[in-house]
Amino acid sequence: MKTEVREAAVITVALALGGVLLGALWWWLAPHVPLVGDEARGSWVVYLKDSEGEQAIGVDGTFTLLGLGFGLISAVVVFLLRRRGGVPLVVALGLGGLLGSLLAWRLGIWLGPQSDVIAHARAVGKGVTFSAPLKLSAKGALLAWPLAGLLVHMGLTALFGPRDPEPGHPQQR
Protein backbone atom coordinates (compact mmCIF):
# COMPACT_ATOMS: atom_id res chain seq x y z
CA MET A 1 0.00 0.00 0.00
CA LYS A 2 2.89 2.39 0.75
CA THR A 3 4.23 1.93 -2.77
CA GLU A 4 0.82 2.66 -4.31
CA VAL A 5 0.40 5.83 -2.26
CA ARG A 6 3.92 6.97 -3.17
CA GLU A 7 3.26 6.34 -6.88
CA ALA A 8 -0.08 8.16 -6.58
CA ALA A 9 1.67 11.17 -5.02
CA VAL A 10 4.17 11.27 -7.89
CA ILE A 11 1.35 11.05 -10.45
CA THR A 12 -0.60 13.83 -8.70
CA VAL A 13 2.42 16.16 -8.71
CA ALA A 14 3.30 15.32 -12.33
CA LEU A 15 -0.25 16.00 -13.54
CA ALA A 16 -0.49 19.20 -11.51
CA LEU A 17 2.75 20.43 -13.07
CA GLY A 18 1.32 19.51 -16.47
CA GLY A 19 -1.06 22.40 -15.84
CA VAL A 20 1.80 24.74 -16.72
CA LEU A 21 1.78 23.36 -20.27
CA LEU A 22 -2.02 23.50 -20.44
CA GLY A 23 -2.03 27.12 -19.26
CA ALA A 24 0.62 28.14 -21.78
CA LEU A 25 -1.24 26.40 -24.61
CA TRP A 26 -4.52 28.01 -23.58
CA TRP A 27 -2.92 31.45 -23.53
CA TRP A 28 -1.34 30.83 -26.94
CA LEU A 29 -4.32 29.21 -28.70
CA ALA A 30 -7.32 31.02 -27.20
CA PRO A 31 -8.90 33.66 -29.41
CA HIS A 32 -8.47 37.28 -28.36
CA VAL A 33 -11.61 39.23 -27.45
CA PRO A 34 -11.27 42.67 -29.10
CA LEU A 35 -12.26 45.70 -27.00
CA VAL A 36 -12.38 49.41 -27.79
CA GLY A 37 -12.09 52.23 -25.27
CA ASP A 38 -13.86 55.57 -25.47
CA GLU A 39 -13.93 58.64 -23.29
CA ALA A 40 -17.43 59.87 -22.54
CA ARG A 41 -18.08 62.88 -20.27
CA GLY A 42 -14.68 62.67 -18.64
CA SER A 43 -14.72 58.95 -17.82
CA TRP A 44 -13.58 55.95 -19.80
CA VAL A 45 -15.88 53.21 -21.01
CA VAL A 46 -14.93 50.00 -22.77
CA TYR A 47 -17.00 48.19 -25.40
CA LEU A 48 -16.73 44.98 -27.32
CA LYS A 49 -15.49 45.84 -30.80
CA ASP A 50 -17.74 43.15 -32.28
CA SER A 51 -20.83 42.75 -30.11
CA GLU A 52 -21.79 39.55 -31.90
CA GLY A 53 -18.33 38.01 -31.83
CA GLU A 54 -17.89 34.51 -30.49
CA GLN A 55 -14.34 34.93 -29.20
CA ALA A 56 -15.36 34.87 -25.52
CA ILE A 57 -17.03 31.49 -25.98
CA GLY A 58 -14.02 30.36 -27.95
CA VAL A 59 -11.80 31.07 -24.95
CA ASP A 60 -13.86 28.67 -22.82
CA GLY A 61 -14.08 26.13 -25.63
CA THR A 62 -10.32 26.18 -26.16
CA PHE A 63 -9.71 25.49 -22.47
CA THR A 64 -12.28 22.69 -22.46
CA LEU A 65 -10.89 20.98 -25.56
CA LEU A 66 -7.32 21.24 -24.29
CA GLY A 67 -8.46 19.83 -20.93
CA LEU A 68 -10.15 16.89 -22.65
CA GLY A 69 -6.97 16.21 -24.62
CA PHE A 70 -4.82 16.39 -21.50
CA GLY A 71 -7.22 14.03 -19.73
CA LEU A 72 -7.03 11.52 -22.57
CA ILE A 73 -3.23 11.62 -22.73
CA SER A 74 -2.72 11.48 -18.96
CA ALA A 75 -5.11 8.52 -18.61
CA VAL A 76 -3.38 6.56 -21.37
CA VAL A 77 0.08 7.26 -19.93
CA VAL A 78 -0.99 6.35 -16.38
CA PHE A 79 -2.66 3.17 -17.63
CA LEU A 80 0.40 2.12 -19.62
CA LEU A 81 2.65 2.72 -16.61
CA ARG A 82 0.39 0.98 -14.08
CA ARG A 83 -2.02 -1.52 -15.58
CA ARG A 84 -3.06 -2.86 -12.19
CA GLY A 85 -4.85 0.35 -11.31
CA GLY A 86 -6.02 0.80 -7.76
CA VAL A 87 -7.86 3.38 -5.71
CA PRO A 88 -4.81 5.61 -4.98
CA LEU A 89 -4.01 5.73 -8.69
CA VAL A 90 -7.54 6.78 -9.64
CA VAL A 91 -7.63 9.42 -6.89
CA ALA A 92 -4.26 10.72 -8.12
CA LEU A 93 -5.55 10.92 -11.69
CA GLY A 94 -8.62 12.92 -10.66
CA LEU A 95 -6.89 15.16 -8.13
CA GLY A 96 -3.84 15.78 -10.33
CA GLY A 97 -6.06 16.69 -13.27
CA LEU A 98 -8.06 19.11 -11.14
CA LEU A 99 -4.94 20.74 -9.69
CA GLY A 100 -3.45 20.94 -13.19
CA SER A 101 -6.60 22.63 -14.50
CA LEU A 102 -6.58 25.16 -11.66
CA LEU A 103 -2.91 25.94 -12.26
CA ALA A 104 -3.52 26.28 -16.01
CA TRP A 105 -6.45 28.64 -15.44
CA ARG A 106 -4.47 30.94 -13.14
CA LEU A 107 -1.35 30.81 -15.33
CA GLY A 108 -3.32 31.65 -18.47
CA ILE A 109 -4.87 34.65 -16.75
CA TRP A 110 -1.46 35.75 -15.47
CA LEU A 111 0.14 35.40 -18.94
CA GLY A 112 -2.79 36.98 -20.72
CA PRO A 113 -3.42 40.64 -21.44
CA GLN A 114 -3.59 43.18 -18.63
CA SER A 115 -6.55 42.66 -16.30
CA ASP A 116 -7.21 46.37 -15.64
CA VAL A 117 -9.28 47.07 -18.74
CA ILE A 118 -9.83 50.80 -18.10
CA ALA A 119 -6.11 51.45 -17.57
CA HIS A 120 -5.32 49.47 -20.72
CA ALA A 121 -7.90 51.47 -22.70
CA ARG A 122 -6.37 54.75 -21.50
CA ALA A 123 -2.87 53.53 -22.36
CA VAL A 124 -3.72 52.57 -25.95
CA GLY A 125 -5.97 55.58 -26.57
CA LYS A 126 -9.48 56.37 -27.70
CA GLY A 127 -10.87 54.11 -30.43
CA VAL A 128 -7.86 51.76 -30.54
CA THR A 129 -8.58 48.04 -30.46
CA PHE A 130 -6.94 45.97 -27.71
CA SER A 131 -7.40 42.47 -26.29
CA ALA A 132 -9.54 41.72 -23.27
CA PRO A 133 -7.98 39.81 -20.39
CA LEU A 134 -8.09 36.04 -20.66
CA LYS A 135 -11.12 34.90 -18.67
CA LEU A 136 -12.68 31.51 -18.08
CA SER A 137 -16.41 32.15 -17.83
CA ALA A 138 -17.49 28.50 -17.75
CA LYS A 139 -15.86 27.26 -14.55
CA GLY A 140 -17.11 23.76 -15.33
CA ALA A 141 -14.36 23.62 -17.95
CA LEU A 142 -11.97 23.08 -15.04
CA LEU A 143 -13.45 19.58 -14.71
CA ALA A 144 -12.75 18.56 -18.32
CA TRP A 145 -9.26 17.21 -17.59
CA PRO A 146 -10.05 15.18 -14.46
CA LEU A 147 -13.32 13.77 -15.80
CA ALA A 148 -11.86 12.83 -19.17
CA GLY A 149 -8.89 11.25 -17.42
CA LEU A 150 -11.08 9.20 -15.10
CA LEU A 151 -13.46 8.07 -17.85
CA VAL A 152 -10.69 7.07 -20.26
CA HIS A 153 -8.77 5.27 -17.51
CA MET A 154 -11.92 3.43 -16.46
CA GLY A 155 -12.56 2.35 -20.05
CA LEU A 156 -8.98 1.20 -20.57
CA THR A 157 -9.02 -0.72 -17.31
CA ALA A 158 -12.32 -2.38 -18.23
CA LEU A 159 -11.09 -3.37 -21.69
CA PHE A 160 -7.43 -4.19 -21.15
CA GLY A 161 -6.82 -4.43 -17.40
CA PRO A 162 -5.95 -7.63 -15.58
CA ARG A 163 -8.88 -9.90 -14.85
CA ASP A 164 -9.81 -11.40 -11.54
CA PRO A 165 -9.48 -15.18 -11.51
CA GLU A 166 -12.64 -17.09 -12.27
CA PRO A 167 -14.13 -18.77 -9.22
CA GLY A 168 -13.95 -22.57 -9.26
CA HIS A 169 -17.06 -24.41 -10.35
CA PRO A 170 -18.49 -26.84 -7.80
CA GLN A 171 -18.19 -30.42 -8.93
CA GLN A 172 -21.39 -31.96 -10.14
CA ARG A 173 -22.43 -35.33 -8.80
C-alpha positions as CSV (number, residue, x, y, z in Angstrom):
1,M,0.0,0.0,0.0
2,K,2.9,2.4,0.7
3,T,4.2,1.9,-2.8
4,E,0.8,2.7,-4.3
5,V,0.4,5.8,-2.3
6,R,3.9,7.0,-3.2
7,E,3.3,6.3,-6.9
8,A,-0.1,8.2,-6.6
9,A,1.7,11.2,-5.0
10,V,4.2,11.3,-7.9
11,I,1.4,11.1,-10.4
12,T,-0.6,13.8,-8.7
13,V,2.4,16.2,-8.7
14,A,3.3,15.3,-12.3
15,L,-0.2,16.0,-13.5
16,A,-0.5,19.2,-11.5
17,L,2.8,20.4,-13.1
18,G,1.3,19.5,-16.5
19,G,-1.1,22.4,-15.8
20,V,1.8,24.7,-16.7
21,L,1.8,23.4,-20.3
22,L,-2.0,23.5,-20.4
23,G,-2.0,27.1,-19.3
24,A,0.6,28.1,-21.8
25,L,-1.2,26.4,-24.6
26,W,-4.5,28.0,-23.6
27,W,-2.9,31.5,-23.5
28,W,-1.3,30.8,-26.9
29,L,-4.3,29.2,-28.7
30,A,-7.3,31.0,-27.2
31,P,-8.9,33.7,-29.4
32,H,-8.5,37.3,-28.4
33,V,-11.6,39.2,-27.4
34,P,-11.3,42.7,-29.1
35,L,-12.3,45.7,-27.0
36,V,-12.4,49.4,-27.8
37,G,-12.1,52.2,-25.3
38,D,-13.9,55.6,-25.5
39,E,-13.9,58.6,-23.3
40,A,-17.4,59.9,-22.5
41,R,-18.1,62.9,-20.3
42,G,-14.7,62.7,-18.6
43,S,-14.7,59.0,-17.8
44,W,-13.6,56.0,-19.8
45,V,-15.9,53.2,-21.0
46,V,-14.9,50.0,-22.8
47,Y,-17.0,48.2,-25.4
48,L,-16.7,45.0,-27.3
49,K,-15.5,45.8,-30.8
50,D,-17.7,43.2,-32.3
51,S,-20.8,42.7,-30.1
52,E,-21.8,39.6,-31.9
53,G,-18.3,38.0,-31.8
54,E,-17.9,34.5,-30.5
55,Q,-14.3,34.9,-29.2
56,A,-15.4,34.9,-25.5
57,I,-17.0,31.5,-26.0
58,G,-14.0,30.4,-28.0
59,V,-11.8,31.1,-25.0
60,D,-13.9,28.7,-22.8
61,G,-14.1,26.1,-25.6
62,T,-10.3,26.2,-26.2
63,F,-9.7,25.5,-22.5
64,T,-12.3,22.7,-22.5
65,L,-10.9,21.0,-25.6
66,L,-7.3,21.2,-24.3
67,G,-8.5,19.8,-20.9
68,L,-10.1,16.9,-22.7
69,G,-7.0,16.2,-24.6
70,F,-4.8,16.4,-21.5
71,G,-7.2,14.0,-19.7
72,L,-7.0,11.5,-22.6
73,I,-3.2,11.6,-22.7
74,S,-2.7,11.5,-19.0
75,A,-5.1,8.5,-18.6
76,V,-3.4,6.6,-21.4
77,V,0.1,7.3,-19.9
78,V,-1.0,6.3,-16.4
79,F,-2.7,3.2,-17.6
80,L,0.4,2.1,-19.6
81,L,2.7,2.7,-16.6
82,R,0.4,1.0,-14.1
83,R,-2.0,-1.5,-15.6
84,R,-3.1,-2.9,-12.2
85,G,-4.8,0.4,-11.3
86,G,-6.0,0.8,-7.8
87,V,-7.9,3.4,-5.7
88,P,-4.8,5.6,-5.0
89,L,-4.0,5.7,-8.7
90,V,-7.5,6.8,-9.6
91,V,-7.6,9.4,-6.9
92,A,-4.3,10.7,-8.1
93,L,-5.6,10.9,-11.7
94,G,-8.6,12.9,-10.7
95,L,-6.9,15.2,-8.1
96,G,-3.8,15.8,-10.3
97,G,-6.1,16.7,-13.3
98,L,-8.1,19.1,-11.1
99,L,-4.9,20.7,-9.7
100,G,-3.4,20.9,-13.2
101,S,-6.6,22.6,-14.5
102,L,-6.6,25.2,-11.7
103,L,-2.9,25.9,-12.3
104,A,-3.5,26.3,-16.0
105,W,-6.5,28.6,-15.4
106,R,-4.5,30.9,-13.1
107,L,-1.3,30.8,-15.3
108,G,-3.3,31.6,-18.5
109,I,-4.9,34.7,-16.8
110,W,-1.5,35.7,-15.5
111,L,0.1,35.4,-18.9
112,G,-2.8,37.0,-20.7
113,P,-3.4,40.6,-21.4
114,Q,-3.6,43.2,-18.6
115,S,-6.5,42.7,-16.3
116,D,-7.2,46.4,-15.6
117,V,-9.3,47.1,-18.7
118,I,-9.8,50.8,-18.1
119,A,-6.1,51.5,-17.6
120,H,-5.3,49.5,-20.7
121,A,-7.9,51.5,-22.7
122,R,-6.4,54.7,-21.5
123,A,-2.9,53.5,-22.4
124,V,-3.7,52.6,-26.0
125,G,-6.0,55.6,-26.6
126,K,-9.5,56.4,-27.7
127,G,-10.9,54.1,-30.4
128,V,-7.9,51.8,-30.5
129,T,-8.6,48.0,-30.5
130,F,-6.9,46.0,-27.7
131,S,-7.4,42.5,-26.3
132,A,-9.5,41.7,-23.3
133,P,-8.0,39.8,-20.4
134,L,-8.1,36.0,-20.7
135,K,-11.1,34.9,-18.7
136,L,-12.7,31.5,-18.1
137,S,-16.4,32.1,-17.8
138,A,-17.5,28.5,-17.8
139,K,-15.9,27.3,-14.5
140,G,-17.1,23.8,-15.3
141,A,-14.4,23.6,-17.9
142,L,-12.0,23.1,-15.0
143,L,-13.4,19.6,-14.7
144,A,-12.8,18.6,-18.3
145,W,-9.3,17.2,-17.6
146,P,-10.0,15.2,-14.5
147,L,-13.3,13.8,-15.8
148,A,-11.9,12.8,-19.2
149,G,-8.9,11.3,-17.4
150,L,-11.1,9.2,-15.1
151,L,-13.5,8.1,-17.8
152,V,-10.7,7.1,-20.3
153,H,-8.8,5.3,-17.5
154,M,-11.9,3.4,-16.5
155,G,-12.6,2.4,-20.1
156,L,-9.0,1.2,-20.6
157,T,-9.0,-0.7,-17.3
158,A,-12.3,-2.4,-18.2
159,L,-11.1,-3.4,-21.7
160,F,-7.4,-4.2,-21.2
161,G,-6.8,-4.4,-17.4
162,P,-6.0,-7.6,-15.6
163,R,-8.9,-9.9,-14.8
164,D,-9.8,-11.4,-11.5
165,P,-9.5,-15.2,-11.5
166,E,-12.6,-17.1,-12.3
167,P,-14.1,-18.8,-9.2
168,G,-13.9,-22.6,-9.3
169,H,-17.1,-24.4,-10.4
170,P,-18.5,-26.8,-7.8
171,Q,-18.2,-30.4,-8.9
172,Q,-21.4,-32.0,-10.1
173,R,-22.4,-35.3,-8.8
